[in-house]
Amino acid sequence: MSTGPVDVATAERMAVRLKALADPTRLRLLSHIAAQGCDSVCACDLLEVVDISQPTISHHLKKLVDAGLLVREQRGKWAHYTVVREMFDELRGFLDLA
């Protein structure tokens, strides 16, 4: 990233990602997925992480997927989620400018 002001497209892209990260439940879910050290985490394993219903967990995970921070893969009944590490590299670079 350049050291000058960000363009409109970059600002909009970063705002979507930062907005998705601005929720404590999403941060906990994302942190849990990232900490597993494996390729993906089953949504079924996330039910124990936060004390909320499965539909609410799915809603939060969808927000993270829509922001490009997670990738979702359907495997039978359950979805599996993987962190998109490149997006965090981009966020780090953006925040280093501040």
Helices and strands as residue ranges (DSSP letters): H 8-21, H 24-35, E 41-42, H 43-46, H 54-66, E 70-75, E 78-83, H 85-97
